[in-house]
């Protein structure tokens, strides 16, 4: 049985850890509120832009060609994986890495390269797959600017347009739902589909839109398609940051509660040891007095 000094040291160590986890929870809660507001504000624009351009692309003729619209083969993929730069956020990074591994397994016959955003994804796949590019430090500070998303989007577009061997680009990130829930999303980013994406009910009730082009379609798509990629990347980064902060806040809250339970258990054990020591000393004193 451990002595009183060892138990007291253990209690002090756990209390110090609990103070750290409580502080990290409060910091994550403050960052989460700002990240959640940015996600809510960015979603309507990103979703509407994707819908409008998908509808526009579906009405273009097969004679119209654009590097970001034209379908290619199905042999080589570039996967953009968005993870966190830091840990201590529960299963957030593990779930993203598992989704990427599942994607690799489902496309075992393809040539797949990764472009990682975040240190955790880069460190994991550095020796397990081909990492064509990396971005570290974008999500670690708790916010991301549109200029940083533009840099990533320009890199993706440049790789796709200049390297004709890349057939498709996929994006894997965590979509923020609630503080306790994040949904892993794996979607095709490039080439942009010409088919308008809607379910059967929407197709049945949707009205056919007739667009009037004030500029030639080539000029419109040349300007808007790269902007669409930028918007999708920016939204993915915002969603990932909000999901990371929510996961970290939940993990730190659970860690603080577990530390409290451990402190209670250690305190109870310490009291039992101290009581046993006091009882033993009393018995020794009484035995000595009786012997006299």
C-alpha positions, 0 to 999 in steps of 0.5 A: 500500500502506498504511503501518505506522502506518495498519495499526497503527491499524486493528488497534487499532480492530478489537481495541477492537470485538472487546472490545465484541462479546465483552462484549455476548456475555457479557451476552446469555448471562447474560440468555438463561439467565434469559429461557429459564428464564422461557419454559420455566416459562410455556409449560405454563400458557399452552398448557394455558389455551389448550387448556382455554378452546378446549375450553370455547368449542367446547362453548358453544351458538350462543346464548351471546355474548361480545365476545371470542368472537363472530365478526365480519367480515373487513375490518379487522385489528389486528396486534400486532407484537413486535420488539426495542428494540435492534439488533445481534441479527442478522436477528431484527428483519428476519425479524419485519418481513418476516413483517409485510410478508408478512402485509400482502401476503397481505391486500392487500385488508384494512384493517390497523393495527399495534400495535407492541411494540418500537422497531424495528417502530415505526420501520419501519412508522411511514411504511409503514403505520398504527400505531394504538399503540406500546409502547417499552421493554418488551423492551429491559431484558431482562425483562418483568413480568406487569403490563406484559403486562396493560397491553398486553392491556387495551389490545388488549381495549379496542380490540377491544371498543370499536371494532366495526370491528376484525374480527380481531386477529393476533399476530406474534412470534418463538418461542424454539426454541434459541439458533440458531433462532427461529420466527416465529409469526403467529396469530389472537388475537381473536376466540377460536375456538370450535373446539377446535384439535387435529390428526386424531390427537388428535381420534381419540384425544381423550376428550369432556370434560364440564365442570360449571359452578359459576358461570354460563358468562357469569361464567366467560368474562368472567373467563377470556377476558381472562386468556387474552389477557393470558397469550398476550401475556405469553408472546409477550413472554417468547418474544421476549426469549429469542429476541432474546438468543439472536440477539444472543449468536449475532451477537456471537459471529460478530462476535468471530470475524470480528474475530479473522480480520480482526486476523490478516489485518491482522497478516500484512499489517503483517508483510509491509509491515515486512519489505519496509521492512527489506529495502529499507533493507538493500538501500540500505545494501549498495548504498551500501557497494558504491558506496564 
